[in-house]
Amino acid sequence: MLASMGVSEQTPYVIISYVVTLGGIAVFAWRMLARARKIAPQVSEEDRPWT
């Protein structure tokens, strides 16, 4: 049925790969930002270049 619509048999695997990859990157970025926010108050004022 999908082949008659021009969809390859590998399409579900490609979609799953993109979801897993982008989801992993999103989780990594979220965890890194959460950790940075948690430890930021421990940095002295003169060592904070972002303020």
mmCIF file of the N, C-alpha and C atoms, coordinates in Angstrom:
data_MODEL
# 
_entry.id   MODEL 
# 
loop_
_atom_site.group_PDB 
_atom_site.id 
_atom_site.type_symbol 
_atom_site.label_atom_id 
_atom_site.label_alt_id 
_atom_site.label_comp_id 
_atom_site.label_asym_id 
_atom_site.label_entity_id 
_atom_site.label_seq_id 
_atom_site.pdbx_PDB_ins_code 
_atom_site.Cartn_x 
_atom_site.Cartn_y 
_atom_site.Cartn_z 
_atom_site.occupancy 
_atom_site.B_iso_or_equiv 
_atom_site.pdbx_formal_charge 
_atom_site.auth_seq_id 
_atom_site.auth_comp_id 
_atom_site.auth_asym_id 
_atom_site.auth_atom_id 
_atom_site.pdbx_PDB_model_num 
ATOM 1   N N  . MET A 1 1  ? 0.825  -1.192 0.000  1.00 0.00 ? 1  MET A N  1 
ATOM 2   C CA . MET A 1 1  ? 0.000  0.000  0.000  1.00 0.00 ? 1  MET A CA 1 
ATOM 3   C C  . MET A 1 1  ? 0.872  1.259  0.000  1.00 0.00 ? 1  MET A C  1 
ATOM 4   N N  . LEU A 1 2  ? 1.868  1.316  0.889  1.00 0.00 ? 2  LEU A N  1 
ATOM 5   C CA . LEU A 1 2  ? 2.725  2.498  0.931  1.00 0.00 ? 2  LEU A CA 1 
ATOM 6   C C  . LEU A 1 2  ? 3.561  2.634  -0.331 1.00 0.00 ? 2  LEU A C  1 
ATOM 7   N N  . ALA A 1 3  ? 3.980  1.502  -0.894 1.00 0.00 ? 3  ALA A N  1 
ATOM 8   C CA . ALA A 1 3  ? 4.791  1.558  -2.107 1.00 0.00 ? 3  ALA A CA 1 
ATOM 9   C C  . ALA A 1 3  ? 3.994  2.147  -3.269 1.00 0.00 ? 3  ALA A C  1 
ATOM 10  N N  . SER A 1 4  ? 2.695  1.901  -3.284 1.00 0.00 ? 4  SER A N  1 
ATOM 11  C CA . SER A 1 4  ? 1.873  2.455  -4.356 1.00 0.00 ? 4  SER A CA 1 
ATOM 12  C C  . SER A 1 4  ? 1.730  3.973  -4.234 1.00 0.00 ? 4  SER A C  1 
ATOM 13  N N  . MET A 1 5  ? 1.965  4.508  -3.034 1.00 0.00 ? 5  MET A N  1 
ATOM 14  C CA . MET A 1 5  ? 1.892  5.949  -2.825 1.00 0.00 ? 5  MET A CA 1 
ATOM 15  C C  . MET A 1 5  ? 3.256  6.609  -3.026 1.00 0.00 ? 5  MET A C  1 
ATOM 16  N N  . GLY A 1 6  ? 4.267  5.840  -3.390 1.00 0.00 ? 6  GLY A N  1 
ATOM 17  C CA . GLY A 1 6  ? 5.589  6.400  -3.613 1.00 0.00 ? 6  GLY A CA 1 
ATOM 18  C C  . GLY A 1 6  ? 6.417  6.509  -2.349 1.00 0.00 ? 6  GLY A C  1 
ATOM 19  N N  . VAL A 1 7  ? 6.029  5.800  -1.285 1.00 0.00 ? 7  VAL A N  1 
ATOM 20  C CA . VAL A 1 7  ? 6.759  5.833  -0.023 1.00 0.00 ? 7  VAL A CA 1 
ATOM 21  C C  . VAL A 1 7  ? 7.652  4.602  0.041  1.00 0.00 ? 7  VAL A C  1 
ATOM 22  N N  . SER A 1 8  ? 8.911  4.820  0.335  1.00 0.00 ? 8  SER A N  1 
ATOM 23  C CA . SER A 1 8  ? 9.875  3.736  0.405  1.00 0.00 ? 8  SER A CA 1 
ATOM 24  C C  . SER A 1 8  ? 9.636  2.894  1.660  1.00 0.00 ? 8  SER A C  1 
ATOM 25  N N  . GLU A 1 9  ? 10.126 1.669  1.636  1.00 0.00 ? 9  GLU A N  1 
ATOM 26  C CA . GLU A 1 9  ? 10.007 0.795  2.806  1.00 0.00 ? 9  GLU A CA 1 
ATOM 27  C C  . GLU A 1 9  ? 10.888 1.286  3.954  1.00 0.00 ? 9  GLU A C  1 
ATOM 28  N N  . GLN A 1 10 ? 11.902 2.062  3.647  1.00 0.00 ? 10 GLN A N  1 
ATOM 29  C CA . GLN A 1 10 ? 12.819 2.550  4.684  1.00 0.00 ? 10 GLN A CA 1 
ATOM 30  C C  . GLN A 1 10 ? 12.335 3.826  5.370  1.00 0.00 ? 10 GLN A C  1 
ATOM 31  N N  . THR A 1 11 ? 11.288 4.421  4.870  1.00 0.00 ? 11 THR A N  1 
ATOM 32  C CA . THR A 1 11 ? 10.809 5.694  5.411  1.00 0.00 ? 11 THR A CA 1 
ATOM 33  C C  . THR A 1 11 ? 10.534 5.640  6.919  1.00 0.00 ? 11 THR A C  1 
ATOM 34  N N  . PRO A 1 12 ? 9.859  4.623  7.438  1.00 0.00 ? 12 PRO A N  1 
ATOM 35  C CA . PRO A 1 12 ? 9.653  4.596  8.896  1.00 0.00 ? 12 PRO A CA 1 
ATOM 36  C C  . PRO A 1 12 ? 10.960 4.564  9.683  1.00 0.00 ? 12 PRO A C  1 
ATOM 37  N N  . TYR A 1 13 ? 11.964 3.871  9.186  1.00 0.00 ? 13 TYR A N  1 
ATOM 38  C CA . TYR A 1 13 ? 13.248 3.814  9.870  1.00 0.00 ? 13 TYR A CA 1 
ATOM 39  C C  . TYR A 1 13 ? 13.950 5.167  9.850  1.00 0.00 ? 13 TYR A C  1 
ATOM 40  N N  . VAL A 1 14 ? 13.821 5.867  8.752  1.00 0.00 ? 14 VAL A N  1 
ATOM 41  C CA . VAL A 1 14 ? 14.422 7.202  8.654  1.00 0.00 ? 14 VAL A CA 1 
ATOM 42  C C  . VAL A 1 14 ? 13.736 8.155  9.619  1.00 0.00 ? 14 VAL A C  1 
ATOM 43  N N  . ILE A 1 15 ? 12.428 8.106  9.665  1.00 0.00 ? 15 ILE A N  1 
ATOM 44  C CA . ILE A 1 15 ? 11.675 8.975  10.575 1.00 0.00 ? 15 ILE A CA 1 
ATOM 45  C C  . ILE A 1 15 ? 12.027 8.667  12.024 1.00 0.00 ? 15 ILE A C  1 
ATOM 46  N N  . ILE A 1 16 ? 12.081 7.393  12.385 1.00 0.00 ? 16 ILE A N  1 
ATOM 47  C CA . ILE A 1 16 ? 12.443 6.994  13.742 1.00 0.00 ? 16 ILE A CA 1 
ATOM 48  C C  . ILE A 1 16 ? 13.857 7.462  14.069 1.00 0.00 ? 16 ILE A C  1 
ATOM 49  N N  . SER A 1 17 ? 14.773 7.347  13.120 1.00 0.00 ? 17 SER A N  1 
ATOM 50  C CA . SER A 1 17 ? 16.150 7.794  13.345 1.00 0.00 ? 17 SER A CA 1 
ATOM 51  C C  . SER A 1 17 ? 16.206 9.293  13.617 1.00 0.00 ? 17 SER A C  1 
ATOM 52  N N  . TYR A 1 18 ? 15.459 10.073 12.842 1.00 0.00 ? 18 TYR A N  1 
ATOM 53  C CA . TYR A 1 18 ? 15.420 11.518 13.070 1.00 0.00 ? 18 TYR A CA 1 
ATOM 54  C C  . TYR A 1 18 ? 14.824 11.841 14.439 1.00 0.00 ? 18 TYR A C  1 
ATOM 55  N N  . VAL A 1 19 ? 13.749 11.166 14.806 1.00 0.00 ? 19 VAL A N  1 
ATOM 56  C CA . VAL A 1 19 ? 13.110 11.424 16.098 1.00 0.00 ? 19 VAL A CA 1 
ATOM 57  C C  . VAL A 1 19 ? 14.061 11.094 17.242 1.00 0.00 ? 19 VAL A C  1 
ATOM 58  N N  . VAL A 1 20 ? 14.738 9.953  17.158 1.00 0.00 ? 20 VAL A N  1 
ATOM 59  C CA . VAL A 1 20 ? 15.672 9.556  18.212 1.00 0.00 ? 20 VAL A CA 1 
ATOM 60  C C  . VAL A 1 20 ? 16.844 10.528 18.282 1.00 0.00 ? 20 VAL A C  1 
ATOM 61  N N  . THR A 1 21 ? 17.397 10.903 17.143 1.00 0.00 ? 21 THR A N  1 
ATOM 62  C CA . THR A 1 21 ? 18.545 11.807 17.118 1.00 0.00 ? 21 THR A CA 1 
ATOM 63  C C  . THR A 1 21 ? 18.182 13.181 17.653 1.00 0.00 ? 21 THR A C  1 
ATOM 64  N N  . LEU A 1 22 ? 17.123 13.773 17.120 1.00 0.00 ? 22 LEU A N  1 
ATOM 65  C CA . LEU A 1 22 ? 16.729 15.108 17.570 1.00 0.00 ? 22 LEU A CA 1 
ATOM 66  C C  . LEU A 1 22 ? 16.252 15.088 19.021 1.00 0.00 ? 22 LEU A C  1 
ATOM 67  N N  . GLY A 1 23 ? 15.585 14.015 19.413 1.00 0.00 ? 23 GLY A N  1 
ATOM 68  C CA . GLY A 1 23 ? 15.163 13.887 20.805 1.00 0.00 ? 23 GLY A CA 1 
ATOM 69  C C  . GLY A 1 23 ? 16.356 13.787 21.740 1.00 0.00 ? 23 GLY A C  1 
ATOM 70  N N  . GLY A 1 24 ? 17.370 13.032 21.343 1.00 0.00 ? 24 GLY A N  1 
ATOM 71  C CA . GLY A 1 24 ? 18.580 12.917 22.153 1.00 0.00 ? 24 GLY A CA 1 
ATOM 72  C C  . GLY A 1 24 ? 19.299 14.243 22.292 1.00 0.00 ? 24 GLY A C  1 
ATOM 73  N N  . ILE A 1 25 ? 19.377 15.000 21.214 1.00 0.00 ? 25 ILE A N  1 
ATOM 74  C CA . ILE A 1 25 ? 20.007 16.320 21.266 1.00 0.00 ? 25 ILE A CA 1 
ATOM 75  C C  . ILE A 1 25 ? 19.211 17.248 22.179 1.00 0.00 ? 25 ILE A C  1 
ATOM 76  N N  . ALA A 1 26 ? 17.888 17.196 22.081 1.00 0.00 ? 26 ALA A N  1 
ATOM 77  C CA . ALA A 1 26 ? 17.039 18.052 22.925 1.00 0.00 ? 26 ALA A CA 1 
ATOM 78  C C  . ALA A 1 26 ? 17.203 17.705 24.403 1.00 0.00 ? 26 ALA A C  1 
ATOM 79  N N  . VAL A 1 27 ? 17.238 16.414 24.724 1.00 0.00 ? 27 VAL A N  1 
ATOM 80  C CA . VAL A 1 27 ? 17.421 15.996 26.124 1.00 0.00 ? 27 VAL A CA 1 
ATOM 81  C C  . VAL A 1 27 ? 18.789 16.429 26.627 1.00 0.00 ? 27 VAL A C  1 
ATOM 82  N N  . PHE A 1 28 ? 19.816 16.260 25.804 1.00 0.00 ? 28 PHE A N  1 
ATOM 83  C CA . PHE A 1 28 ? 21.163 16.676 26.191 1.00 0.00 ? 28 PHE A CA 1 
ATOM 84  C C  . PHE A 1 28 ? 21.215 18.174 26.476 1.00 0.00 ? 28 PHE A C  1 
ATOM 85  N N  . ALA A 1 29 ? 20.646 18.983 25.589 1.00 0.00 ? 29 ALA A N  1 
ATOM 86  C CA . ALA A 1 29 ? 20.658 20.433 25.771 1.00 0.00 ? 29 ALA A CA 1 
ATOM 87  C C  . ALA A 1 29 ? 19.862 20.830 27.007 1.00 0.00 ? 29 ALA A C  1 
ATOM 88  N N  . TRP A 1 30 ? 18.716 20.208 27.223 1.00 0.00 ? 30 TRP A N  1 
ATOM 89  C CA . TRP A 1 30 ? 17.892 20.518 28.394 1.00 0.00 ? 30 TRP A CA 1 
ATOM 90  C C  . TRP A 1 30 ? 18.635 20.197 29.683 1.00 0.00 ? 30 TRP A C  1 
ATOM 91  N N  . ARG A 1 31 ? 19.288 19.027 29.732 1.00 0.00 ? 31 ARG A N  1 
ATOM 92  C CA . ARG A 1 31 ? 20.033 18.642 30.935 1.00 0.00 ? 31 ARG A CA 1 
ATOM 93  C C  . ARG A 1 31 ? 21.223 19.571 31.168 1.00 0.00 ? 31 ARG A C  1 
ATOM 94  N N  . MET A 1 32 ? 21.913 19.948 30.109 1.00 0.00 ? 32 MET A N  1 
ATOM 95  C CA . MET A 1 32 ? 23.067 20.831 30.244 1.00 0.00 ? 32 MET A CA 1 
ATOM 96  C C  . MET A 1 32 ? 22.627 22.201 30.759 1.00 0.00 ? 32 MET A C  1 
ATOM 97  N N  . LEU A 1 33 ? 21.543 22.740 30.227 1.00 0.00 ? 33 LEU A N  1 
ATOM 98  C CA . LEU A 1 33 ? 21.053 24.036 30.697 1.00 0.00 ? 33 LEU A CA 1 
ATOM 99  C C  . LEU A 1 33 ? 20.552 23.963 32.136 1.00 0.00 ? 33 LEU A C  1 
ATOM 100 N N  . ALA A 1 34 ? 19.895 22.879 32.493 1.00 0.00 ? 34 ALA A N  1 
ATOM 101 C CA . ALA A 1 34 ? 19.410 22.716 33.863 1.00 0.00 ? 34 ALA A CA 1 
ATOM 102 C C  . ALA A 1 34 ? 20.585 22.651 34.837 1.00 0.00 ? 34 ALA A C  1 
ATOM 103 N N  . ARG A 1 35 ? 21.628 21.937 34.461 1.00 0.00 ? 35 ARG A N  1 
ATOM 104 C CA . ARG A 1 35 ? 22.805 21.846 35.322 1.00 0.00 ? 35 ARG A CA 1 
ATOM 105 C C  . ARG A 1 35 ? 23.506 23.195 35.424 1.00 0.00 ? 35 ARG A C  1 
ATOM 106 N N  . ALA A 1 36 ? 23.596 23.913 34.314 1.00 0.00 ? 36 ALA A N  1 
ATOM 107 C CA . ALA A 1 36 ? 24.242 25.232 34.333 1.00 0.00 ? 36 ALA A CA 1 
ATOM 108 C C  . ALA A 1 36 ? 23.484 26.200 35.228 1.00 0.00 ? 36 ALA A C  1 
ATOM 109 N N  . ARG A 1 37 ? 22.163 26.157 35.163 1.00 0.00 ? 37 ARG A N  1 
ATOM 110 C CA . ARG A 1 37 ? 21.368 27.041 36.032 1.00 0.00 ? 37 ARG A CA 1 
ATOM 111 C C  . ARG A 1 37 ? 21.539 26.674 37.499 1.00 0.00 ? 37 ARG A C  1 
ATOM 112 N N  . LYS A 1 38 ? 21.727 25.382 37.768 1.00 0.00 ? 38 LYS A N  1 
ATOM 113 C CA . LYS A 1 38 ? 21.878 24.923 39.149 1.00 0.00 ? 38 LYS A CA 1 
ATOM 114 C C  . LYS A 1 38 ? 23.213 25.365 39.743 1.00 0.00 ? 38 LYS A C  1 
ATOM 115 N N  . ILE A 1 39 ? 24.289 25.310 38.947 1.00 0.00 ? 39 ILE A N  1 
ATOM 116 C CA . ILE A 1 39 ? 25.600 25.626 39.497 1.00 0.00 ? 39 ILE A CA 1 
ATOM 117 C C  . ILE A 1 39 ? 26.017 27.079 39.278 1.00 0.00 ? 39 ILE A C  1 
ATOM 118 N N  . ALA A 1 40 ? 25.282 27.844 38.515 1.00 0.00 ? 40 ALA A N  1 
ATOM 119 C CA . ALA A 1 40 ? 25.637 29.240 38.244 1.00 0.00 ? 40 ALA A CA 1 
ATOM 120 C C  . ALA A 1 40 ? 25.746 30.086 39.517 1.00 0.00 ? 40 ALA A C  1 
ATOM 121 N N  . PRO A 1 41 ? 24.883 29.908 40.506 1.00 0.00 ? 41 PRO A N  1 
ATOM 122 C CA . PRO A 1 41 ? 25.025 30.737 41.713 1.00 0.00 ? 41 PRO A CA 1 
ATOM 123 C C  . PRO A 1 41 ? 26.331 30.482 42.476 1.00 0.00 ? 41 PRO A C  1 
ATOM 124 N N  . GLN A 1 42 ? 26.996 29.378 42.229 1.00 0.00 ? 42 GLN A N  1 
ATOM 125 C CA . GLN A 1 42 ? 28.238 29.060 42.932 1.00 0.00 ? 42 GLN A CA 1 
ATOM 126 C C  . GLN A 1 42 ? 29.436 29.816 42.360 1.00 0.00 ? 42 GLN A C  1 
ATOM 127 N N  . VAL A 1 43 ? 29.279 30.413 41.176 1.00 0.00 ? 43 VAL A N  1 
ATOM 128 C CA . VAL A 1 43 ? 30.366 31.139 40.533 1.00 0.00 ? 43 VAL A CA 1 
ATOM 129 C C  . VAL A 1 43 ? 30.431 32.547 41.106 1.00 0.00 ? 43 VAL A C  1 
ATOM 130 N N  . SER A 1 44 ? 31.651 32.990 41.415 1.00 0.00 ? 44 SER A N  1 
ATOM 131 C CA . SER A 1 44 ? 31.789 34.330 41.991 1.00 0.00 ? 44 SER A CA 1 
ATOM 132 C C  . SER A 1 44 ? 31.414 35.383 40.946 1.00 0.00 ? 44 SER A C  1 
ATOM 133 N N  . GLU A 1 45 ? 31.082 36.575 41.450 1.00 0.00 ? 45 GLU A N  1 
ATOM 134 C CA . GLU A 1 45 ? 30.606 37.663 40.580 1.00 0.00 ? 45 GLU A CA 1 
ATOM 135 C C  . GLU A 1 45 ? 31.633 38.053 39.522 1.00 0.00 ? 45 GLU A C  1 
ATOM 136 N N  . GLU A 1 46 ? 32.908 38.103 39.875 1.00 0.00 ? 46 GLU A N  1 
ATOM 137 C CA . GLU A 1 46 ? 33.924 38.545 38.911 1.00 0.00 ? 46 GLU A CA 1 
ATOM 138 C C  . GLU A 1 46 ? 34.235 37.489 37.855 1.00 0.00 ? 46 GLU A C  1 
ATOM 139 N N  . ASP A 1 47 ? 33.817 36.250 38.085 1.00 0.00 ? 47 ASP A N  1 
ATOM 140 C CA . ASP A 1 47 ? 34.047 35.171 37.113 1.00 0.00 ? 47 ASP A CA 1 
ATOM 141 C C  . ASP A 1 47 ? 32.828 34.929 36.233 1.00 0.00 ? 47 ASP A C  1 
ATOM 142 N N  . ARG A 1 48 ? 31.858 35.815 36.256 1.00 0.00 ? 48 ARG A N  1 
ATOM 143 C CA . ARG A 1 48 ? 30.648 35.673 35.449 1.00 0.00 ? 48 ARG A CA 1 
ATOM 144 C C  . ARG A 1 48 ? 30.714 36.590 34.229 1.00 0.00 ? 48 ARG A C  1 
ATOM 145 N N  . PRO A 1 49 ? 31.207 36.089 33.102 1.00 0.00 ? 49 PRO A N  1 
ATOM 146 C CA . PRO A 1 49 ? 31.295 36.952 31.929 1.00 0.00 ? 49 PRO A CA 1 
ATOM 147 C C  . PRO A 1 49 ? 29.945 37.225 31.281 1.00 0.00 ? 49 PRO A C  1 
ATOM 148 N N  . TRP A 1 50 ? 28.933 36.468 31.640 1.00 0.00 ? 50 TRP A N  1 
ATOM 149 C CA . TRP A 1 50 ? 27.618 36.621 31.011 1.00 0.00 ? 50 TRP A CA 1 
ATOM 150 C C  . TRP A 1 50 ? 26.756 37.670 31.683 1.00 0.00 ? 50 TRP A C  1 
ATOM 151 N N  . THR A 1 51 ? 27.273 38.293 32.767 1.00 0.00 ? 51 THR A N  1 
ATOM 152 C CA . THR A 1 51 ? 26.467 39.323 33.439 1.00 0.00 ? 51 THR A CA 1 
ATOM 153 C C  . THR A 1 51 ? 27.058 40.691 33.231 1.00 0.00 ? 51 THR A C  1 
# 
